[in-house]
Amino acid sequence: MINNKKNSFFLLLFQLLLCFKIIKSFGLRDLKGHLLLFFKYEEKDIENKVLSEENYINELMYKELYSTFNLGLPNQNLKFQYDMNNYESYISEEFYFKKRSTTYKLIEKNDIKGNLSQELLDFSETIKLKNLTFYLKPKKSIYINSIGLNLYSNNTDNSFSFLSSLKKENLINQEIFSFLFGDESFSDSKIYDGQLLLGYYPHEISPDFDEEGLQFYSVKNKFKKWSIEFDKVKYNDDELENKIMELDINLNLVIGPNKFRKKLISDFGFFKEFIDNKKCKESYFVNKKDNETYIFYSFDNDIQFKEVPKLSFYSKELNETFIISFADLFVKYRNRYYFKIIFKKKPFNNWIFGQLFFNNYKFVFDLEERKIGYYKTYSKANHPIIVLICFAVFGLIFIIGYCKGYSYRVPNQPIPPVNIRKEYEQAPTDDNKSKKEDNKKIKEKKD
């Protein structure tokens, strides 16, 4: 009898967990007017390479996000990186051959930016952007294929904007985007690292995002990039002068202002002791992407810190203090530690944060309203109603089962399917496979 009751308890516990899964899945609202694009990190595998200090920090600086789409007819399968520094999209002739496409359109010749062009962008069999506007760059240019997600000014032709084009063709409802990582992702996939949600705020799709905890920051018109001007920036208890932070999703390090660097190496600075005893070294590297010279610091393997400083960024509009501990700002490579804040050699007064910020805090970006949203709390951790209902149901079932002495057996059948959108159930299939199938269809039509 005791064993039967134990089996009943574990089965009911299993059903409770399933209850949570169903509630969450049903909460994913089936709204039209949004896209969910799966992305991956660019693979570099630098940890297993033998690199010089300069080459290591150069490779570490960016960890680009990209998705793969079919472009033109017949399809050309291309990788696109997401770019928060430009609102225009770029395609390089290194990867795309316009002469092979029957849907390519030349809009205007431009020797500086590249030829302004339009092409068919294929997201899936049923979802297509008929007129992707982009600049076609020659082979020898440094540009890769990129999709622009930056702000555009009011006097700018927004037809160049990727999100504006999607909205004009009714593929998305609003010019809004957010990057979803880890637990906030709408689909679990080992193949992909996350998703880019376009067209709606995350809380409009999933109950895992709490609308009540959503705070907004209006990006000032003087800024040409996604930027936040904080009310206070502190290094421990010292208030810093530089308070503007730019956001770049592909940046794997942090770019700091020069005045902060001087503070670190000053007579009473955090680095001063290690520089004097030659356990800290100042070095330079030229970045491949922007051709700028940067200063970086590396440390001996046996260093010991007497304190762990922290950076804090307070925003009154967002009602939050964002804290970055120095413990998160060191990475080890080949028995040496590297400080993850680097500095431009040229005078530079802003902060630029990337994945260190995005992985710890959840943001959404609204192009039309020029505002950044920040989710301060999450419904999955602070939604007592769902928790109370599930525990009440669980308690009631358990009491009834215990009193009547029911003995449940776990059925030998799979868990019933949960009704959620198809794109949330399964990540896209292999791009090369889909490309072959599309080309096969085109060939069959011609025959």
C-alpha positions in Angstrom: 0.0 0.0 0.0 2.9 2.4 0.8 4.5 1.8 -2.5 1.2 2.4 -4.3 0.9 5.8 -2.5 4.5 6.6 -3.4 3.7 5.9 -7.1 0.6 8.1 -6.8 2.7 10.9 -5.4 5.3 10.8 -8.1 2.8 10.5 -10.9 0.8 13.5 -9.5 4.1 15.5 -9.2 4.8 14.6 -12.9 1.3 15.8 -13.8 1.9 19.0 -12.0 5.0 19.7 -13.9 3.2 18.9 -17.1 0.5 21.3 -16.0 3.1 24.1 -15.8 4.4 23.2 -19.3 0.9 23.3 -20.8 0.0 26.6 -19.1 3.2 28.2 -20.4 2.8 26.8 -23.9 -0.8 27.8 -24.2 0.3 31.3 -23.1 2.3 31.7 -26.4 -0.3 33.7 -28.2 -1.0 33.0 -31.9 -0.7 36.6 -33.1 -0.3 37.5 -36.7 2.2 40.3 -37.7 5.4 39.0 -36.1 8.4 36.9 -37.2 10.7 34.7 -35.2 14.1 34.3 -36.8 16.5 31.7 -35.4 20.2 32.8 -35.0 23.5 31.3 -34.2 26.8 32.6 -32.9 29.7 32.7 -35.4 32.0 29.8 -34.5 35.6 30.8 -33.9 36.9 28.1 -31.4 39.7 30.4 -30.3 40.2 28.6 -27.0 41.8 25.7 -28.9 44.0 27.8 -31.1 47.5 29.0 -30.2 47.4 32.8 -30.7 49.5 35.8 -29.8 48.0 38.1 -27.1 47.1 40.6 -29.8 45.4 38.1 -32.0 43.5 36.5 -29.2 41.9 39.8 -28.0 41.2 40.6 -31.6 39.3 37.4 -32.2 37.6 37.7 -28.8 36.3 41.2 -29.4 33.3 40.2 -31.5 31.0 37.2 -31.4 28.6 37.8 -34.2 25.0 36.6 -34.4 23.8 35.4 -37.8 20.9 33.8 -39.6 20.8 32.0 -42.9 18.1 32.9 -45.6 17.5 32.2 -49.2 17.9 35.3 -51.5 16.6 35.7 -55.0 15.4 33.1 -57.6 17.0 30.6 -58.1 17.8 30.7 -54.3 21.2 31.7 -53.1 21.7 30.6 -49.5 23.4 33.4 -47.6 24.5 34.2 -44.0 23.4 37.6 -42.6 24.7 39.2 -39.5 22.6 41.5 -37.4 24.0 45.1 -37.2 22.9 47.6 -34.6 25.3 50.3 -35.9 23.6 50.7 -39.3 20.0 51.0 -40.3 20.9 50.0 -43.9 21.4 46.4 -45.0 24.5 45.3 -46.9 25.3 42.4 -49.2 28.7 41.6 -50.6 29.3 40.3 -54.1 31.8 38.0 -52.5 28.8 35.8 -51.5 26.0 36.9 -53.8 25.9 36.7 -57.6 23.3 39.2 -59.0 23.7 37.8 -62.6 22.3 34.4 -61.4 19.2 36.0 -60.0 16.0 36.7 -62.0 14.6 38.9 -59.2 17.5 41.3 -58.7 16.7 45.0 -59.2 19.2 47.9 -59.5 17.7 51.0 -58.0 20.6 53.5 -58.1 24.3 53.3 -58.7 26.4 54.5 -55.8 30.2 54.3 -55.8 30.6 55.2 -52.1 28.1 52.9 -50.3 27.6 50.4 -53.1 24.8 50.0 -55.6 21.3 50.5 -54.1 19.4 47.3 -54.9 16.3 45.2 -54.2 15.9 41.5 -54.0 13.5 38.8 -52.9 14.3 37.5 -49.3 12.8 34.1 -48.5 12.2 33.3 -44.9 10.1 30.2 -45.5 7.8 28.7 -48.1 5.0 31.0 -47.1 6.8 34.1 -45.7 8.8 36.2 -48.2 10.0 39.8 -48.3 9.5 40.8 -51.9 11.6 44.0 -51.8 14.6 43.8 -49.5 16.4 47.1 -50.0 20.2 46.9 -49.6 23.6 48.2 -50.7 25.5 45.8 -52.9 29.2 46.0 -52.0 32.0 44.9 -54.4 34.1 41.8 -53.5 37.1 43.6 -52.1 35.0 45.6 -49.5 35.3 44.8 -45.8 31.5 44.5 -45.6 29.9 41.2 -45.0 26.2 40.4 -45.4 24.3 42.3 -42.7 20.8 43.3 -41.7 20.6 46.8 -40.3 18.6 47.3 -37.0 19.8 50.7 -36.1 17.8 53.9 -35.6 17.0 56.2 -38.5 16.3 59.9 -38.2 12.9 61.5 -39.1 14.3 63.1 -42.3 15.8 59.8 -43.5 14.2 57.6 -46.2 13.1 54.7 -44.0 12.6 52.4 -47.0 16.2 51.4 -46.4 15.3 50.0 -43.0 14.8 46.3 -42.8 12.0 46.5 -40.3 10.2 49.3 -42.3 10.2 47.0 -45.3 8.7 44.2 -43.3 6.0 46.5 -42.0 5.1 47.9 -45.4 4.6 44.3 -46.7 2.5 43.5 -43.6 4.9 40.8 -42.4 5.2 42.5 -39.0 2.8 44.7 -37.0 5.3 47.2 -35.5 9.0 48.1 -36.0 10.0 46.4 -32.8 12.7 43.8 -32.2 14.2 41.9 -29.3 16.9 39.2 -29.0 15.8 36.1 -27.0 18.5 34.0 -25.2 18.4 31.0 -23.0 15.3 30.6 -20.8 13.6 33.6 -22.5 13.7 31.8 -25.9 10.4 30.7 -27.4 11.9 27.4 -28.7 14.5 25.1 -27.2 17.0 24.1 -29.9 20.5 22.7 -29.6 21.2 23.8 -33.2 20.4 27.5 -32.6 21.5 29.9 -29.9 18.4 32.0 -29.7 15.8 33.9 -31.7 15.1 37.4 -32.9 11.5 38.5 -32.4 10.2 41.1 -34.8 6.9 42.9 -34.8 5.6 42.6 -31.2 6.8 43.1 -27.7 7.8 39.7 -26.0 5.1 40.1 -23.3 2.5 40.2 -26.1 3.6 36.7 -27.2 4.7 35.0 -24.0 3.7 35.2 -20.3 7.3 34.8 -19.3 7.7 38.5 -19.9 5.9 40.7 -17.4 4.3 43.9 -18.9 4.0 45.5 -15.5 7.8 45.3 -15.1 8.5 46.9 -18.5 10.2 50.3 -18.2 11.1 52.6 -21.2 13.9 54.9 -22.0 13.4 57.4 -24.8 16.6 57.6 -26.9 17.5 61.3 -27.3 17.5 62.7 -30.8 21.2 63.7 -30.6 22.1 60.0 -30.6 22.5 58.2 -33.9 22.8 54.8 -32.3 20.9 52.8 -29.7 22.2 54.6 -26.6 21.3 55.2 -23.0 22.4 58.3 -21.1 22.5 57.2 -17.4 21.9 59.5 -14.5 24.8 58.1 -12.5 27.7 55.9 -13.3 29.9 54.7 -10.4 33.1 52.9 -10.0 32.7 51.5 -6.5 31.7 54.8 -4.7 33.3 57.2 -7.1 31.0 58.8 -9.6 32.3 58.8 -13.2 32.0 61.6 -15.7 31.2 59.5 -18.8 27.5 58.4 -18.6 26.6 57.5 -22.2 26.4 53.8 -23.2 26.0 52.5 -26.7 24.6 49.0 -27.4 26.0 46.6 -29.9 24.7 43.0 -29.9 27.8 41.6 -31.6 30.4 43.0 -29.2 31.8 40.3 -26.9 34.0 42.7 -24.9 33.3 46.2 -23.4 34.7 49.4 -24.9 35.3 51.9 -22.1 36.0 55.7 -22.1 39.6 56.9 -21.9 39.0 58.7 -18.6 38.1 55.4 -16.9 41.3 53.8 -18.2 43.3 56.7 -16.7 41.6 56.1 -13.4 42.5 52.4 -13.4 46.2 53.1 -14.0 46.5 56.2 -11.8 48.5 56.3 -8.6 45.6 54.8 -6.5 44.0 52.9 -9.4 43.1 49.2 -9.4 45.8 48.4 -12.0 48.7 50.5 -10.6 50.1 47.9 -8.2 50.1 45.2 -10.8 51.7 47.4 -13.4 54.5 48.5 -11.0 55.4 44.8 -10.1 55.1 43.9 -13.8 52.3 41.5 -13.4 50.0 43.6 -15.6 51.0 44.5 -19.2 49.5 47.2 -21.4 49.4 46.2 -25.1 47.8 47.4 -28.4 46.0 45.7 -31.3 44.4 46.9 -34.5 40.8 45.6 -34.9 40.0 43.9 -38.2 36.5 45.2 -38.3 36.9 48.9 -37.8 40.6 49.3 -38.3 40.9 51.2 -35.0 43.8 50.8 -32.6 42.7 49.6 -29.1 44.5 49.3 -25.7 44.1 46.2 -23.6 45.5 44.8 -20.4 46.6 41.3 -19.5 47.7 39.8 -16.2 50.0 37.1 -14.9 48.3 33.8 -13.9 49.2 34.2 -10.1 47.6 37.6 -9.5 45.5 38.0 -6.4 43.0 40.9 -6.0 42.5 42.5 -2.6 39.1 43.7 -3.7 36.6 43.1 -6.4 35.4 46.5 -7.8 32.1 47.0 -9.5 30.6 49.3 -12.0 27.0 50.5 -11.6 24.8 52.4 -14.1 21.7 54.0 -12.7 18.8 55.2 -15.0 15.9 57.0 -13.5 13.7 56.3 -16.6 14.4 52.6 -16.5 14.1 52.6 -12.7 17.1 50.3 -12.4 20.8 50.2 -11.4 22.7 47.9 -13.7 25.7 46.3 -11.9 28.8 44.9 -13.5 31.2 43.1 -11.2 34.9 43.0 -12.1 34.7 39.3 -11.4 32.8 39.0 -14.7 35.4 41.1 -16.6 38.3 38.7 -16.7 38.9 35.8 -19.1 41.7 33.2 -18.9 43.6 32.1 -22.0 46.9 30.1 -22.0 47.7 30.8 -18.3 47.1 34.5 -18.6 44.1 36.7 -17.6 42.7 39.4 -20.0 40.6 42.3 -18.9 37.4 42.4 -20.9 37.2 46.2 -21.0 39.3 47.6 -23.9 39.9 51.2 -24.8 40.3 53.1 -28.1 43.7 54.8 -28.5 41.9 57.8 -30.0 40.0 60.0 -27.5 36.6 58.3 -26.8 34.1 59.3 -24.1 31.4 56.7 -24.3 30.8 53.1 -23.1 29.9 50.4 -25.6 28.4 47.3 -24.1 27.3 44.1 -26.0 26.6 40.6 -25.0 27.8 41.1 -21.4 24.8 43.4 -21.0 22.3 41.5 -23.2 22.9 38.2 -21.4 22.2 39.7 -18.0 19.4 42.1 -18.8 16.4 41.8 -21.2 15.7 44.6 -23.6 13.3 45.4 -26.5 13.8 48.1 -29.1 11.1 50.2 -30.8 12.3 52.0 -33.9 9.2 54.1 -34.5 9.0 55.4 -31.0 12.8 55.6 -30.6 12.7 53.9 -27.2 14.4 51.0 -25.4 12.3 48.8 -23.2 13.7 46.9 -20.2 11.9 44.1 -18.4 12.6 44.6 -14.7 10.7 41.5 -13.5 9.4 38.3 -15.1 6.0 36.8 -14.7 7.4 33.3 -14.3 9.1 34.3 -11.1 6.4 36.7 -9.8 3.0 35.4 -11.0 1.4 34.0 -7.8 -2.0 33.3 -9.5 -0.6 30.5 -11.7 1.5 29.1 -8.9 -1.4 29.1 -6.5 -3.8 27.5 -9.0 -1.4 24.7 -9.8 -0.6 23.9 -6.2 -4.3 24.1 -5.3 -5.2 21.6 -8.0 -2.2 19.4 -7.0 -3.2 19.5 -3.4 -6.8 18.6 -4.1 -5.9 15.7 -6.4 -3.4 14.4 -3.8 -5.8 14.6 -0.9 -8.6 12.8 -2.8 -6.2 10.2 -4.1 -4.7 9.6 -0.6 -8.1 9.3 1.1 -9.5 6.9 -1.5 -6.3 4.9 -1.6 -6.0 5.2 -5.4 -3.1 3.4 -7.0 -2.0 5.0 -10.2 0.3 3.4 -12.8 2.4 5.5 -15.1 0.9 4.8 -18.6 3.3 3.5 -21.3 2.4 6.3 -23.7 4.1 9.5 -24.7 3.2 12.9 -23.2 0.2 14.4 -25.2 1.2 17.1 -27.6 1.0 20.7 -26.5 -0.8 23.2 -28.8 1.7 25.9 -29.7 2.8 27.5 -32.9 4.8 25.3 -35.3 7.8 27.7 -35.4 8.0 27.5 -31.6 7.9 23.7 -31.5 10.8 23.1 -33.8 13.7 25.2 -35.1 14.2 25.5 -38.9 15.6 22.6 -40.7 19.0 22.5 -42.4 19.3 25.5 -44.7 21.2 23.6 -47.4 18.6 21.0 -47.5 15.8 23.6 -47.9 17.8 25.2 -50.6 18.1 22.0 -52.6 14.4 21.3 -52.3 13.5 24.9 -53.5 15.9 24.5 -56.5 14.4 21.1 -57.3 10.9 22.7 -57.4 12.1 25.4 -59.7 13.7 22.8 -62.0 10.4 20.8 -62.1 8.4 23.8 -63.0 10.8 24.6 -65.9 10.5 21.0 -67.2 
